[in-house]
Amino acid sequence: MKKLKLMLDYNCFPIWLYDEEDDLIDNDLPEELKEDKELDARLMRLQSEYDELFMNTDTEFKYKGFKSERDKRHFLKEFAAIQDDMDAKLNGKYEVLNLITL
């Protein structure tokens, strides 16, 4: 079965698609969800929030982290909700895995 992995990497879209052999297909929404503008906007907003957790200058790149543990929990909860939404919308076409840990 194809896999859709929710994973965070600096400046990358948080969706990673893999084929049945676990080879990377794409770093984007699957075709079945490309028209879902609300889902795309949620993912883009969360990716932007994640990118803001880092300091990136000409001389330094480092993780700053969340301002509070509450903010971190809320962030992770939003990704859990996205996983549930994607599971429902994809109806078993992909195994949806939330691999986000902070």
C-alpha positions as CSV (number, residue, x, y, z in Angstrom):
1,M,0.0,0.0,0.0
2,K,1.2,3.5,-0.7
3,K,2.1,5.7,2.3
4,L,1.5,9.3,3.1
5,K,3.8,10.5,5.8
6,L,3.4,13.6,7.8
7,M,7.0,14.7,8.5
8,L,8.5,18.1,9.2
9,D,11.7,19.4,7.6
10,Y,12.8,23.0,7.4
11,N,11.4,24.8,4.4
12,C,9.7,21.6,3.0
13,F,6.0,20.8,2.6
14,P,5.0,18.4,5.4
15,I,3.5,15.7,3.2
16,W,5.7,12.9,1.8
17,L,4.3,10.3,-0.5
18,Y,5.9,6.8,-0.8
19,D,5.1,3.9,-3.1
20,E,4.6,0.3,-2.1
21,E,8.4,-0.3,-1.9
22,D,8.7,2.7,0.4
23,D,10.4,4.8,-2.4
24,L,9.7,8.5,-2.3
25,I,7.2,9.5,-5.0
26,D,6.6,13.2,-4.2
27,N,6.7,15.9,-1.5
28,D,3.2,17.2,-2.1
29,L,-0.5,16.3,-1.6
30,P,-1.7,13.2,-3.5
31,E,-3.8,13.8,-6.6
32,E,-6.9,12.9,-4.6
33,L,-6.4,15.9,-2.3
34,K,-4.8,18.5,-4.6
35,E,-8.1,20.4,-4.9
36,D,-8.6,20.6,-1.2
37,K,-7.6,24.2,-0.7
38,E,-8.5,24.3,3.0
39,L,-6.3,21.3,3.8
40,D,-3.4,22.8,1.8
41,A,-3.8,26.1,3.6
42,R,-3.7,24.3,7.0
43,L,-0.6,22.4,6.0
44,M,1.2,25.5,4.7
45,R,0.3,27.5,7.9
46,L,1.7,24.7,10.1
47,Q,4.8,24.4,8.0
48,S,5.3,28.1,8.3
49,E,4.9,27.9,12.1
50,Y,7.5,25.1,12.1
51,D,10.0,27.1,10.1
52,E,9.6,29.9,12.6
53,L,11.0,27.6,15.3
54,F,14.4,28.0,13.7
55,M,16.9,30.8,13.5
56,N,18.3,30.9,10.0
57,T,20.9,33.6,9.3
58,D,24.0,33.8,7.0
59,T,26.1,32.6,9.9
60,E,23.8,30.5,12.1
61,F,21.0,27.9,11.8
62,K,19.6,26.6,15.0
63,Y,16.4,25.4,16.6
64,K,14.7,27.9,18.9
65,G,11.7,25.9,19.8
66,F,8.2,26.8,21.0
67,K,7.5,29.6,23.3
68,S,5.6,27.3,25.6
69,E,4.7,23.6,26.1
70,R,1.1,24.6,25.5
71,D,2.0,25.9,22.0
72,K,3.8,22.7,21.3
73,R,0.9,20.5,22.3
74,H,-1.5,22.6,20.2
75,F,0.8,22.3,17.2
76,L,1.0,18.6,17.5
77,K,-2.8,18.3,18.1
78,E,-3.4,20.2,14.8
79,F,-1.3,17.6,12.9
80,A,-3.2,14.8,14.6
81,A,-6.4,16.4,13.3
82,I,-5.0,16.6,9.8
83,Q,-4.1,13.0,9.9
84,D,-7.6,12.0,10.9
85,D,-9.1,14.2,8.1
86,M,-6.7,12.7,5.5
87,D,-7.5,9.2,6.7
88,A,-11.2,9.9,6.2
89,K,-10.8,11.7,2.8
90,L,-8.4,9.1,1.3
91,N,-10.6,6.2,2.4
92,G,-7.9,3.6,2.6
93,K,-6.0,4.5,-0.6
94,Y,-2.9,5.4,1.5
95,E,-1.6,4.4,4.8
96,V,-1.5,7.8,6.6
97,L,1.4,8.0,9.1
98,N,2.0,10.9,11.5
99,L,5.8,10.8,12.1
100,I,6.0,14.3,13.7
101,T,7.9,14.4,16.9
102,L,9.4,17.5,18.5
